[in-house]
C-alpha cells in the first residue's frame, strides 16, 4: 500500500521506516529540511535502537523516501499524522498548532476514499473537530494512537501489543448508516496496513473517535499514576525505615497490581507522560470534569518532589553542602536506550546541583550532545571513568547498564575522592557498594 507520514520527528520517522520494513511504499513529509536531508540519506536524526537499520534498508529498497513537499502525499491511500503536540507555553493544555497545520496542508492533496489516520496524542474531541474538514474532501478521518516505548519503538510499531482504531460511527455498525459503513471500510484498510501484526492475532480494537483519543491519554495517566504511587510509598518509607524495593516486590506478586512500573526513584520524564497528564487535566477542566482527574495534579507533584529528594540526599551525603564539590552525574537522558532529554529528571537533578555551587560533570552514552545544547552551563564527559575521577559524590540518575551493572564499586573506589553514592534509580546493589566502603543512599530505602 502507498502511504504518507506527515511529521518525521520521533514518532513519524519510526512509523515511516517501520511501515516500509513490512512492505509498504512510504513517503515521509516534514517542514524541517535538515531532518529530511538526513533521513533521505538513511541517517537517523536521533538515537533509537533498530531504527538506523530499517531506515537504511527502506531508503535503499526504494520503498521509503522523504521530502518537504506536501504534494508528494497525493496518490497515497493512507496518510498518517504524526506531528508533535507539546505543552502550551501559557498553561497545561496541549498545543495543537502542528496538528492543525499538518491537516490544513494535507487537505488539497486528498482524494475521495483516502484515509487520514491521526497518531499524535491529542485532547479528546480533537478528531471530531478535524473530521469535518477531512470529510469535505471525500476522505475519512480515523484515529490510530501510538503506544511506543522509547528504546523499543521499532519493535512496538512492527509487533505492537494492541492496535486501536477510532472510526466514524465507532464499532457499532448495526445502524448501517453512511458513517458506520465508512468507518467499517476505514477499519478494514487499517487492518491491511498492519497485516503482519493482525495475522499473528494482535488485538485489533475498533472504537469511536473519542474513545481512541482517550485510550492513549488514559494509558499514560495510569502509568504515571503507578510510578508516582510507588514514589509516594518511598516518601513514607523514608520516614519509617521501610524499604520500598521490598514493598514493591511484595505487592507486585499480586496479579492485579504487577511489578512493572513500580520502580521508585527520581520519577518519570520524557516527551509524553509529563505533558500528556497535564494536557489531560486541562482538557478535563474544559469539559467541566476537572474533579474527575484532579488526582493527576498530585501525581505530577509527587513526581517532581522526587527530584528534590535526590538533590537533598547528595547534599546530606556531603555534610550539608555541595559548594565547590565535584558531583559525577551518571545519565542525562530521561531513560536508558534513548537520547531524549525532554523533561529529563536526570538533567534536572544535575542543573539543581549546579545551582547549589557544585562542580557537576555529566556523562551519558547517547544524550550528551542534546544535553549540552540545552544546558551548556554543565560540564560533560564521554568517559564514565573520567566522569567519576576525583568526584566527591556519584549519583546514578539514568539506569544505563554501564552504570547500573557494569561499574564495580571496587573499581569506582580507585577513581573517586569521596565514597558517597546516591542511587536515584534504585538500580545498584546496595550491599555490594556498602561492602566496598561506600555510603549508599537509595530512594525510599534505609
Secondary structure, DSSP 8 states (H G I E B T S, - for coil): -EEEEE--SHHHHHHHHHHHHTT-EEEEE-S-HHHHHHHHTT--SS--TTHHHHHHHHHHHTSEEEES-GGGGTT-SEEEE-----B-TTSSSB--HHHHHHHHHHHTT--TT-EEEE-S---TTHHHHHHHHHHTTT-EEEE------TTSHHHHHHS-SEEEEE-TTTT--TT--HHHHHHHHHHHHHHHHTHHHHHTT-EEEEE-HHHHHHHHHHHHHHHHHHHHHHHHHHHHHHHHT--HHHHHHHHHTSTTT-STT---SS---SSSHHHHHHHHHHHHHHTT-GGGGTHHHHHHHHHHHHHHHHHHHHHHHTTT--TT-EEEEE--SSSSS----TT-HHHHHHHHHHHTT-EEEEE-SS-HHHHHHH-TTSEE-S-HHHHHTT-SEEEE-S--HHHHTS--HHHHHTT-SS-EEEETTS-S-HHHHHHTT-EEE-SS--
